[in-house]
Amino acid sequence: MNPLMERLGLRVPVIQAPMAGGPTTPELVAAVSQAGGLGSLGAAYLTPAQLREAGEGVRSRTARPFAVNLFVPEPPPPVTEAEVTAAVADLAPLYAELGLPPPTLPERVQEDFGAQVEAVLELRPAVFSFTFGRLGTAELASLHAAGILVMGTATGVEEARALAADGVDAVVAQGGAAGGHRGGWWHDERADTLALTRAVAQAISLPVIAAGGLMDAADVRAALNAGASLAQCGTAFLRAAEAGTSRPYRAALATAQPGQTTLTRAFSGRTARGLANRVTAEVRHPLPYPLQNALTRDLRTAAAKAGRAEFLSLWAGEGAHRGQEGSAAQLLAGLWPD
Ligand SMILES: Cc1cc2nc3c(=O)[nH]c(=O)nc-3n(C[C@H](O)[C@H](O)[C@H](O)COP(=O)(O)O)c2cc1C
């Protein structure tokens, strides 16, 4: 038991990582929290109304604390018409294979972050976590005023120092093995998770949460020994019965081999780790985030329906081949058997 666990009332020092895009259903989040860990709702792609509904869905299943997570936006970068044409040309043959016309950029490429934060303030989860950047002073102050514990994501020591200086309550140290998007905005060290955890724990005087490639009880124990207060595990929960992971995604995870993940910008324009497939191999001219994300959305939706894993973003950490099936409570017990 450490001060962060005590403050949150956790029995298990494990956060089920927020995973935007479907996996972190209210059922999964609630099951992890109910079993003594901290479930997190990946709400980045949800409208404020969907965020409220998902949060209420967690609350209707458990009275225990949970987290809500958002992506801090950057202004969409300017792109030339030639860049858009090249990105569409890369994707058009893949869309055609699913019987769809080439994609076009929608008007709206990301949710209204301010409105999402408002929804979080109304919902008042125990924890708000964020990635991709830093919060504004006013946002941080209103979250604190609502009694919400705030966690930011750092991919290197300098980012961790910046978040600490901003006034967050805890820092997630995301090592290079982590599945999903790289959370950094400044100096992504892509370091070994335990080495990064040690370095961040020495550099700041806040609780540190280790993330990246932590797949079993020995990994979680090692993260705590390296100075972490909690371990944040994403890939380990992707095949949970309660997760919203699509059928073809689950099938790809079930046969994942060591070394099969890759870092790619092909799906969203932002570097992320997932299982290599045709999109990671064939898309050569992605637009910057969030434009590429908008451009590939219909492809991913259609591919999930058609069971075509070669067109899906199969986000997963380097430990993907060590993942297991089971209920969320069973998977949590595998990460912390005590
Ligand atoms: C499918 C997937 C989606 C993710 N989505 C988010 C997200 O929405 N917000 C976030 O802060 N981190 C996200 N992450 C990163 C996790 O917070 C965490 O850093 C990562 O899962 C740790 O590595 P592991 O997958 O090897 O356990 C995601 C990871 C995965 C695998």
The ligand as an SDF file (V2000), in Angstrom:
LIG
                    3D

 31 33  0  0  0  0  0  0  0  0999 V2000
   -5.4030   -0.3420  -27.8310 C   0  0  0  0  0  0  0  0  0  0  0  0
   -4.7230    0.7330  -27.0550 C   0  0  0  0  0  0  0  0  0  0  0  0
   -5.3010    1.9930  -26.9890 C   0  0  0  0  0  0  0  0  0  0  0  0
   -4.7240    2.9970  -26.1900 C   0  0  0  0  0  0  0  0  0  0  0  0
   -5.3760    4.1970  -26.0590 N   0  0  0  0  0  0  0  0  0  0  0  0
   -4.9140    5.0900  -25.1450 C   0  0  0  0  0  0  0  0  0  0  0  0
   -5.6940    6.2250  -24.7960 C   0  0  0  0  0  0  0  0  0  0  0  0
   -6.7920    6.4320  -25.3000 O   0  0  0  0  0  0  0  0  0  0  0  0
   -5.1800    7.0970  -23.8840 N   0  0  0  0  0  0  0  0  0  0  0  0
   -3.9610    6.8810  -23.2700 C   0  0  0  0  0  0  0  0  0  0  0  0
   -3.5600    7.6840  -22.4420 O   0  0  0  0  0  0  0  0  0  0  0  0
   -3.2290    5.7950  -23.5690 N   0  0  0  0  0  0  0  0  0  0  0  0
   -3.6750    4.8940  -24.4730 C   0  0  0  0  0  0  0  0  0  0  0  0
   -2.9400    3.7620  -24.7290 N   0  0  0  0  0  0  0  0  0  0  0  0
   -1.6230    3.5940  -24.0890 C   0  0  0  0  0  0  0  0  0  0  0  0
   -1.7730    3.0710  -22.6720 C   0  0  0  0  0  0  0  0  0  0  0  0
   -2.1620    4.1170  -21.8090 O   0  0  0  0  0  0  0  0  0  0  0  0
   -0.4420    2.5040  -22.1250 C   0  0  0  0  0  0  0  0  0  0  0  0
    0.5960    3.4250  -22.2690 O   0  0  0  0  0  0  0  0  0  0  0  0
   -0.0440    1.2200  -22.8110 C   0  0  0  0  0  0  0  0  0  0  0  0
   -1.1400    0.3720  -23.0050 O   0  0  0  0  0  0  0  0  0  0  0  0
    0.9860    0.4970  -21.9750 C   0  0  0  0  0  0  0  0  0  0  0  0
    1.6120   -0.5130  -22.6960 O   0  0  0  0  0  0  0  0  0  0  0  0
    1.0340   -2.0080  -22.8320 P   0  0  0  0  0  0  0  0  0  0  0  0
   -0.0470   -1.9120  -23.8760 O   0  0  0  0  0  0  0  0  0  0  0  0
    2.2000   -2.7720  -23.2820 O   0  0  0  0  0  0  0  0  0  0  0  0
    0.4880   -2.4090  -21.4930 O   0  0  0  0  0  0  0  0  0  0  0  0
   -3.4900    2.7490  -25.5220 C   0  0  0  0  0  0  0  0  0  0  0  0
   -2.9010    1.4840  -25.6270 C   0  0  0  0  0  0  0  0  0  0  0  0
   -3.4990    0.4790  -26.3680 C   0  0  0  0  0  0  0  0  0  0  0  0
   -2.8510   -0.8880  -26.4210 C   0  0  0  0  0  0  0  0  0  0  0  0
  1  2  1  0
  2  3  1  0
  2 30  2  0
  3  4  2  0
  4  5  1  0
  4 28  1  0
  5  6  2  0
  6  7  1  0
  6 13  1  0
  7  8  2  0
  7  9  1  0
  9 10  1  0
 10 11  2  0
 10 12  1  0
 12 13  2  0
 13 14  1  0
 14 15  1  0
 14 28  1  0
 15 16  1  0
 16 17  1  0
 16 18  1  0
 18 19  1  0
 18 20  1  0
 20 21  1  0
 20 22  1  0
 22 23  1  0
 23 24  1  0
 24 25  2  0
 24 26  1  0
 24 27  1  0
 28 29  2  0
 29 30  1  0
 30 31  1  0
M  END
$$$$
